[in-house]
Amino acid sequence: MRPGFLRSLAGIWLLTWRTEMHWKRMLIRIPGLFVLPVLIFMALSEAKVVFSRTSQRPEPAIVLNEFAVRLQAMNMPLDNERLARLSAIFHEEFERSAARWRNSSRLISAEEQNAEMKDCYDRIRRRARTVLDEPQFVQLQSFINETSRSRMARQPLWNWTLPFYQVLLNLYFFLVLPLMCVRAAGGLIRDELQADTLGFLVTRPITRARLLLAKYLAHAGWMQILLAIQTGLIFAAAAWCGVPGLAKLLPLFLAVQFLAVLAWNALGVFLGQLTRRYIALALLYGFVIEMGIGRIPTNINNLSLMRHLKTLLAHDAPLQVMFEWSPQGTPFSVCAVLLAAVLFVGLAAALFTWFEYHHRAEMQA
């Protein structure tokens, strides 16, 4: 009986699953899944410390104590009632300003910090007018002017959530993920040759093109599962550290990752048909197409897969502001990524159909 394509796909999926779930591979793969989450946890923990040390936000109790000491030295001490009311004003207004920085998930410029600090002191000045007498209020104005000038921020505020986005996107999504996909898919046929099992597969009643397509779908499915677990661990580490906005970003990121895995696996299959050194060719492709042509501000950058993936990720507001990406042209980007996957798989299937493979050369390699 001639098996249909779905039966062939099921058989290849079973072989893929059993091969990938071998205990020797799992001993390496499971610890490897925790490398990036641990790295993110350490980076965010350190960023919190740096954030607390470099933040230009003064503590309200310290500022109020400095002002009270000044009035005491000038024989204009604050009584307990005025001190309590002024303390409440300072804490409320400083907390109002701190909430804006705390809820932001991007780098805040020095200009924004200074503007917010000025607004905070202006609000304190307006509210304190009804609490202090005229001489005390004059001293408050002088004190605020001196304090604000001395504590003006000169450096951008290093928001503690930024390392998470840098590791998630620049390291994981645009470097580790493509290389993992190319490495896994590039050896679909080469590994069969070196294991001396390709001759067995091609004798089955299924064309070479369908065989390659079935192997591509099986490995792409496995990579989808593996990378979804990796993404879940990364987001879990970020959630443990208290990064805001993850609930909105996670569904979008998984959807874009699904498309990216299809495209990068297809590229790996195609490069694997061209040469045994498909990793080196993939790096060359990355430098020329993704890092070169993809950064040219003309329509030629549509050849870059990363350019389209950035367009899709730009639907997350923090990413759009942080990296200055634009979500315009989303339908075109989705079609471009899917078309690239179809094109690469089609070219790989054509090469696999036409090529004759020399067993000894592959075994020696």
C-alpha positions as CSV (number, residue, x, y, z in Angstrom):
1,M,0.0,0.0,0.0
2,R,1.3,3.5,-0.9
3,P,1.2,5.6,2.3
4,G,-0.1,9.1,1.9
5,F,1.7,12.2,2.8
6,L,0.1,12.5,6.3
7,R,1.1,9.0,7.1
8,S,4.7,9.7,6.0
9,L,4.7,12.9,8.1
10,A,3.5,11.0,11.1
11,G,6.2,8.5,10.7
12,I,8.9,11.1,10.4
13,W,7.5,13.0,13.3
14,L,7.8,9.9,15.4
15,L,11.4,9.4,14.4
16,T,12.1,13.1,15.1
17,W,10.5,13.0,18.5
18,R,12.3,9.8,19.6
19,T,15.7,11.2,18.3
20,E,15.3,14.6,20.0
21,M,14.0,13.1,23.3
22,H,17.0,10.8,23.7
23,W,18.3,11.0,27.2
24,K,21.8,11.9,26.1
25,R,20.5,15.0,24.2
26,M,18.1,15.9,27.0
27,L,21.0,16.0,29.5
28,I,22.5,18.8,27.5
29,R,19.3,20.4,26.2
30,I,17.4,20.8,29.5
31,P,20.2,22.7,31.3
32,G,20.7,24.8,28.1
33,L,17.1,26.0,28.3
34,F,17.8,27.7,31.7
35,V,20.9,29.7,30.5
36,L,19.0,32.7,29.1
37,P,16.4,32.8,32.0
38,V,19.2,32.8,34.5
39,L,21.1,35.4,32.5
40,I,18.0,37.6,32.4
41,F,17.4,37.2,36.1
42,M,21.0,38.2,37.0
43,A,20.9,41.2,34.6
44,L,17.6,42.4,36.0
45,S,18.7,42.0,39.6
46,E,21.9,44.0,38.9
47,A,19.9,46.6,36.9
48,K,17.6,47.1,39.9
49,V,20.6,47.8,42.1
50,V,22.1,50.2,39.5
51,F,18.7,51.9,39.1
52,S,18.4,52.5,42.8
53,R,21.9,53.9,43.0
54,T,21.8,56.1,40.0
55,S,18.3,57.4,40.2
56,Q,18.2,61.1,40.6
57,R,14.9,61.0,42.6
58,P,15.6,62.3,46.1
59,E,13.9,60.8,49.1
60,P,11.1,63.1,50.4
61,A,12.0,62.6,54.0
62,I,15.7,63.6,53.4
63,V,14.7,66.7,51.4
64,L,12.1,67.7,54.1
65,N,14.6,67.2,56.9
66,E,17.1,69.4,55.1
67,F,14.5,72.2,54.8
68,A,13.5,71.8,58.4
69,V,17.1,72.1,59.5
70,R,17.5,75.3,57.5
71,L,14.4,76.9,59.1
72,Q,15.7,75.9,62.5
73,A,19.0,77.6,61.9
74,M,17.1,80.7,60.8
75,N,15.0,80.7,64.0
76,M,11.9,79.9,62.0
77,P,11.2,76.3,63.1
78,L,8.2,74.3,61.9
79,D,5.7,73.3,64.5
80,N,4.4,69.7,64.6
81,E,1.2,70.4,62.7
82,R,2.9,72.2,59.9
83,L,5.7,69.6,59.7
84,A,3.1,66.8,59.4
85,R,1.2,68.6,56.7
86,L,4.3,69.5,54.8
87,S,5.6,65.9,55.1
88,A,2.4,64.6,53.6
89,I,2.7,67.0,50.7
90,F,6.3,66.0,50.0
91,H,5.6,62.2,50.1
92,E,2.5,62.5,48.0
93,E,4.1,64.5,45.2
94,F,7.3,62.6,45.2
95,E,5.4,59.3,45.0
96,R,3.3,60.7,42.1
97,S,6.5,61.4,40.2
98,A,8.1,58.1,41.1
99,A,5.1,56.2,39.8
100,R,5.7,57.6,36.3
101,W,9.2,56.3,36.3
102,R,8.4,53.0,38.0
103,N,5.7,52.1,35.5
104,S,7.7,53.0,32.4
105,S,9.5,50.2,30.6
106,R,11.9,52.3,28.5
107,L,14.9,54.5,28.9
108,I,13.9,57.9,30.3
109,S,16.0,60.8,29.1
110,A,17.7,63.3,31.3
111,E,15.4,66.0,29.9
112,E,12.3,64.0,30.9
113,Q,13.7,63.5,34.4
114,N,14.5,67.2,34.8
115,A,11.0,68.2,33.6
116,E,9.3,65.8,35.9
117,M,11.5,67.0,38.9
118,K,10.6,70.6,38.1
119,D,6.9,69.7,38.0
120,C,7.1,67.9,41.3
121,Y,8.7,70.9,43.0
122,D,6.2,73.2,41.5
123,R,3.3,71.2,42.8
124,I,4.9,71.1,46.3
125,R,5.4,74.9,46.1
126,R,1.7,75.5,45.3
127,R,0.4,73.2,48.0
128,A,2.9,74.5,50.6
129,R,1.7,78.1,50.2
130,T,-1.4,77.3,52.4
131,V,0.7,75.6,55.0
132,L,3.7,77.9,55.6
133,D,3.8,81.6,56.7
134,E,5.3,84.1,54.4
135,P,8.9,84.0,55.7
136,Q,8.9,80.2,55.7
137,F,7.5,80.1,52.2
138,V,10.2,82.4,50.9
139,Q,12.8,80.1,52.4
140,L,11.0,77.1,50.7
141,Q,11.2,78.7,47.3
142,S,14.9,79.5,47.8
143,F,15.5,75.9,49.1
144,I,13.7,74.3,46.1
145,N,15.6,76.4,43.6
146,E,18.9,75.3,45.1
147,T,17.9,71.7,45.5
148,S,16.6,71.3,42.0
149,R,19.7,72.8,40.5
150,S,22.0,70.6,42.5
151,R,20.1,67.4,41.7
152,M,19.5,67.9,38.0
153,A,20.1,64.7,36.1
154,R,22.9,64.8,33.6
155,Q,22.7,61.2,32.5
156,P,19.7,59.2,31.1
157,L,18.0,57.2,33.7
158,W,18.9,53.5,33.2
159,N,15.6,51.9,33.5
160,W,16.0,48.4,35.1
161,T,13.7,46.7,32.6
162,L,15.8,47.6,29.5
163,P,18.3,44.6,29.9
164,F,15.3,42.2,29.6
165,Y,14.3,43.6,26.2
166,Q,18.0,43.6,25.0
167,V,18.5,40.0,25.9
168,L,15.1,38.9,24.7
169,L,15.4,40.6,21.3
170,N,19.0,41.3,20.4
171,L,20.5,38.1,21.9
172,Y,17.7,35.5,21.8
173,F,15.2,36.4,19.1
174,F,17.7,37.8,16.5
175,L,20.7,35.7,17.2
176,V,20.1,32.5,19.2
177,L,16.8,31.6,17.6
178,P,17.9,31.9,13.9
179,L,21.1,29.9,14.6
180,M,19.2,27.2,16.4
181,C,16.8,26.8,13.6
182,V,19.4,26.8,10.9
183,R,21.5,24.3,12.8
184,A,18.5,22.0,13.3
185,A,17.1,22.2,9.8
186,G,20.4,22.4,7.9
187,G,21.3,18.9,8.7
188,L,18.0,17.2,7.8
189,I,19.5,15.6,4.7
190,R,23.2,15.8,5.6
191,D,22.7,14.0,8.9
192,E,20.8,11.2,7.1
193,L,23.7,10.8,4.7
194,Q,26.3,10.6,7.4
195,A,24.2,8.2,9.4
196,D,23.7,6.1,6.2
197,T,19.9,6.2,6.5
198,L,19.0,8.4,3.5
199,G,19.1,5.3,1.2
200,F,16.5,3.7,3.3
201,L,14.2,6.7,3.3
202,V,14.3,7.4,-0.5
203,T,13.3,3.8,-1.3
204,R,9.9,4.4,0.4
205,P,7.0,5.1,-2.0
206,I,7.1,8.9,-1.6
207,T,8.8,11.5,-3.7
208,R,11.9,13.3,-2.6
209,A,10.2,16.6,-2.5
210,R,7.5,15.2,-0.2
211,L,10.1,13.6,2.0
212,L,11.9,16.8,2.5
213,L,8.7,18.7,3.2
214,A,7.7,16.1,5.8
215,K,11.1,16.3,7.5
216,Y,10.9,20.1,7.4
217,L,7.4,20.2,9.0
218,A,8.4,17.6,11.6
219,H,11.5,19.5,12.6
220,A,9.8,22.9,12.5
221,G,7.1,21.5,14.8
222,W,9.7,20.2,17.2
223,M,11.5,23.6,17.2
224,Q,8.1,25.4,17.8
225,I,7.6,23.3,21.0
226,L,11.2,23.7,22.2
227,L,11.4,27.4,21.6
228,A,7.9,28.0,23.1
229,I,9.3,26.4,26.3
230,Q,12.4,28.6,26.1
231,T,10.2,31.7,25.7
232,G,8.0,30.7,28.6
233,L,11.1,30.3,30.9
234,I,12.5,33.7,29.8
235,F,9.2,35.4,30.5
236,A,8.9,33.6,33.8
237,A,12.3,34.9,34.9
238,A,11.2,38.4,33.9
239,A,7.9,38.1,35.7
240,W,9.7,36.9,38.8
241,C,11.7,40.1,38.7
242,G,8.6,42.2,38.3
243,V,8.9,43.4,34.7
244,P,5.6,45.1,33.7
245,G,3.6,44.6,30.5
246,L,4.6,40.9,30.0
247,A,1.0,39.7,29.7
248,K,0.4,41.9,26.6
249,L,3.8,41.1,25.1
250,L,3.8,37.3,25.5
251,P,1.0,36.5,23.0
252,L,2.4,38.8,20.4
253,F,5.9,37.5,20.9
254,L,4.8,33.8,20.5
255,A,2.9,34.6,17.4
256,V,5.8,36.4,15.8
257,Q,8.2,33.6,16.9
258,F,5.9,31.1,15.2
259,L,6.4,32.8,11.9
260,A,10.1,33.3,12.5
261,V,10.7,29.6,13.2
262,L,9.0,28.7,10.0
263,A,11.2,31.1,8.0
264,W,14.5,30.3,9.7
265,N,13.9,26.6,9.5
266,A,13.2,26.9,5.8
267,L,16.4,28.9,5.3
268,G,18.3,26.2,7.1
269,V,16.9,23.5,4.9
270,F,17.8,25.4,1.8
271,L,21.3,26.2,2.9
272,G,21.8,22.6,3.9
273,Q,21.1,21.6,0.3
274,L,23.7,24.0,-1.0
275,T,26.7,23.0,1.2
276,R,28.0,21.0,4.1
277,R,29.1,24.3,5.7
278,Y,25.6,25.7,6.0
279,I,26.3,27.4,9.3
280,A,29.1,29.5,7.7
281,L,26.8,30.3,4.8
282,A,24.1,31.3,7.3
283,L,26.4,33.7,9.0
284,L,27.4,35.2,5.6
285,Y,23.7,35.6,4.8
286,G,23.1,37.3,8.1
287,F,25.9,39.8,7.6
288,V,25.0,40.6,4.0
289,I,21.2,40.5,4.0
290,E,20.0,41.0,7.5
291,M,22.7,43.4,8.8
292,G,23.6,45.0,5.5
293,I,20.7,45.2,3.1
294,G,18.1,45.2,5.9
295,R,19.5,48.5,7.3
296,I,19.3,50.4,4.0
297,P,16.4,52.9,4.3
298,T,14.9,52.0,0.9
299,N,12.5,49.3,-0.4
300,I,15.4,46.9,-0.9
301,N,15.3,46.2,2.9
302,N,12.2,44.2,2.3
303,L,14.6,41.3,1.5
304,S,15.4,41.2,5.2
305,L,13.4,38.8,7.4
306,M,14.4,40.7,10.5
307,R,13.0,43.9,9.1
308,H,9.6,42.3,8.8
309,L,9.8,40.6,12.2
310,K,10.5,44.0,13.8
311,T,7.4,45.4,12.1
312,L,5.3,42.7,13.7
313,L,6.9,43.2,17.1
314,A,6.3,47.0,16.9
315,H,2.7,46.4,17.8
316,D,3.9,46.3,21.4
317,A,4.0,49.9,22.6
318,P,7.1,49.7,24.8
319,L,9.1,48.0,22.0
320,Q,7.9,50.6,19.5
321,V,9.1,53.5,21.6
322,M,12.2,51.8,22.9
323,F,13.6,50.6,19.5
324,E,11.8,53.2,17.3
325,W,10.1,50.5,15.1
326,S,7.1,51.1,13.1
327,P,4.1,48.8,12.8
328,Q,3.1,50.0,9.4
329,G,2.8,47.4,6.7
330,T,1.9,44.5,9.0
331,P,-0.1,42.4,6.5
332,F,2.8,42.8,4.0
333,S,5.3,41.7,6.6
334,V,3.3,38.6,7.5
335,C,3.0,37.6,3.8
336,A,6.7,38.3,3.2
337,V,7.8,36.0,6.1
338,L,5.4,33.2,4.9
339,L,6.5,33.6,1.3
340,A,10.1,33.4,2.3
341,A,9.4,30.1,4.1
342,V,7.6,28.7,1.1
343,L,10.3,29.9,-1.3
344,F,13.2,28.4,0.7
345,V,11.5,25.1,1.2
346,G,10.5,24.9,-2.5
347,L,14.1,25.6,-3.6
348,A,15.4,23.0,-1.2
349,A,12.9,20.4,-2.4
350,A,14.0,21.2,-6.0
351,L,17.7,20.8,-5.2
352,F,17.0,17.6,-3.2
353,T,15.2,16.2,-6.2
354,W,17.9,17.0,-8.7
355,F,21.1,16.4,-6.7
356,E,22.9,13.1,-6.6
357,Y,24.6,12.5,-3.3
358,H,27.9,10.8,-2.9
359,H,27.8,8.6,0.2
360,R,31.5,8.3,0.8
361,A,32.2,12.0,0.6
362,E,29.5,12.7,3.2
363,M,30.6,9.9,5.5
364,Q,34.2,11.3,5.3
365,A,32.9,14.8,6.1
